[in-house]
Amino acid sequence: MTAGPTPRLGAWMDALPQAVLLFRPGEADPHAVTVSWVNAAAVRLWGVSRERAAGRPLLEVVRRHTLEALAGRGGELELEASGRTLRCTAVPPEEGGEGALIVEDVTELRRREAELREATAVLSHEFRTPVTGLRGVLEALEYDMPPELAQSFVRQGLQEVERLARLVEDLAVGFRPTRARTLPLAEAFARAERLLTPEVSARGTRLSFGESHLVRADPDKLLQVLLNLIENALRYGPPGGPVEVQTLRQGAWVELAVLDHGPPLEDTEALFRAHTRGRHATGQGSGMGLYIVRSIVHGWGGQVWTERRSEHNAFCFTLPGVAGLG
């Protein structure tokens, strides 16, 4: 019998992100399983050196009876350990050979799967409202009615179509490949202002933008962040209250803050979770806007948060800056 893998195979297994532990049953007692070798990831996971692990009972190294039992019977399981989710697979030893215990940290994978399920469920629910509205409009237009009333139904239908388009946009942006480039913030501000002009005019408010800086970002995803934050301020700030987008250079980063005059917010961290809306939110809303903002901002390595600045609620985020303008 060999003690562990060949040097070449060992080097290959040391490069794996999964923890790999090789073990063998005792000659006198097959149930007395001992460790013969561990790779570099296993050394980090269990905090034991390769030399110290070799020859020790498996239970002394992994410190979990569930893993010892898994090694004996083979198979796969997931377990929670110190706030992490570990997927564990065991291959029992063949006659006279070694078995293997492979442990992979799937915490981030499970978190992303849970967020995707949550987001999909929320968007599925939100699609029902405009679809139902469109069905009602189309059914009404089947009947003869005064032109003014028919025009009113058409306007309602167009509003529902616009809402559907925004839901589709919210869903699509997060899955698009990133196409980052250097651009002045003024370019993103101009696009956002052009798209928001109808809503700003209808609400009788004033929208202003701060100083431009050169940044490195995907222009479409930056626009999506701005639209979500500004629309959030327009809808949940006081009627007619001004909305301001401030900018500030912070070393290698540029900070943007969207300010409104709304009442102080509670539990601001929860606002960035899927299908969560503010306590004083009214009207229709998916509760997905800030969740999407957080996902996009984290995607380019930035931070996003909410704070109270004087009489304003400030929704802030950072993105990579570029030396030059500003």
Summary of the structure (lengths in Angstrom):
residues: 326
radius of gyration: 28.3
end to end distance: 68.5
largest distance: 95.3
contacts: 952
relative contact order: 0.09
helix: 45%
strand: 24%
